[in-house]
Amino acid sequence: MAAALDRATQAVGKGAAQYIVGSILKDDPRFVAYRDDPGVIKKRQEAVYKLTERAASNLVVPGAQPAAAQDLEALTHDGWRRFGHVWWDVITVRHSTKEGNGRRIPALSRFAGEFGGAYAGYPWYPAAENTFPQVG
């Protein structure tokens, strides 16, 4: 019974701490897929624009510059880019704005939720484990 109360209290403490800190910072913790990320979309659009501009200039002026490697890299979706995006999405959240173009900020609400959950269950631990160093 105490274990169930401990887990329920920890879940409520985690959710409350995350909600309160998130409300204060006005963050948007929703997951954004790699293909839907505004930064990725912008890089892809710029790369396509540059490549089509170069292709058009090749038709008019022979010997124009070939496509730059960084332009072509923006069009690839390799695993490392996606993996990096996932980790970046874990440690950051978007700052919520009415326009929906908020910048990335550290995910302090998630970290506060972890601490809130750990210390919310503190009273339900047995006496031997009911110390701040043990809970931390």
ABEGO torsion letter per residue (X at the ends): XAAAAAAAAAAAAAAAAAAAAAAAAGBBABBBBAAABAAAAAAAAAAAAAAAAAAAAAAABBGBBBBBAAAAAAABBBAAAAAAAAAAAAABBBBBBAAGABBBBBBAAAAAAAAAAAAAAAAABBAAABBAAAAX
